[in-house]
Amino acid sequence: MPNITLSLPSELHKFVKKHNEINWSEIARRAIFTQVKKIQLMEKLVENSKFKEEDIEELDKKIKEGLLKRFSE
């Protein structure tokens, strides 16, 4: 199985080192796997989409404006 190297902030690294009883590699592997599955699902959902990038950006803008208005009142 191939290996990857992760960079961690100092405080996080200290914590990980302190708890060497935990299989951090397995936790990272599962987190990456979960994220990959989400991305694969998203790619499958949009593979036949007729939306263009600018359509998505406009929809995103409208959603954010609506949320801001809703939660600012």
N, C-alpha and C positions, 0 to 999 in steps of 0.2 A: 504494500500500500504506500503511495507517495506521501511525503511529509510536506507541511507548510510551516512557516515561521510567523509568529504573531508578535507585534509590538504592543506592549502594555504600558500604561502610565505607572510611575513608580509606586504609588499607593496601592494600586490594583495588584501589581507584581508582588509586593510585600505580603498582601493578603493571600494570594495564591500560594506563595512559598510557605506561608505559615500553616496552610491546610493541605499538606501534601498527601493526606489520606484520601483526598477526593481525586477522582480520575478526571482531571481538567480536559484532557484530550477528548474524552468521550462527550463531555458537556459541549465543547466547541464543535465536535463532529455533528452532534444532534442539532445544535443551533444552526449550523451551516446547512444541514440537510433540510430543516424546516424552512429556511429562507429560500432555498433552491426550489422546493415544492411550491411555495407561494409565487415565485417568479415564473415557474413553468405554467402554473394555472393562469396567471395574468397573460402570458404569451399566447396560450391557447385561446383565451377569451377574445383577444384582439387580433388574432391572425387574419380573420376575414373582415375586419372592421373597415368601414369606408370613411371613418373619421380621419382628418388630416391633423398634423401637429398643431396648427393654429386653431382648429376647432376645439381640441382638447384644452389648449391654453385659455381660450375664451370661456369655456365651460368651467374650468378651474377658477378663473377670476370671478365669475358670477357666483359660484358656490361660496368662495371665501368672503365676498362682499355680503352675501346673505347671512352667513354665519356671524360676521362681525356686527351687522345690524341687529340680528336676533339677540346676541349675547351682550350687546352694549346698552340695551334699553333697560 
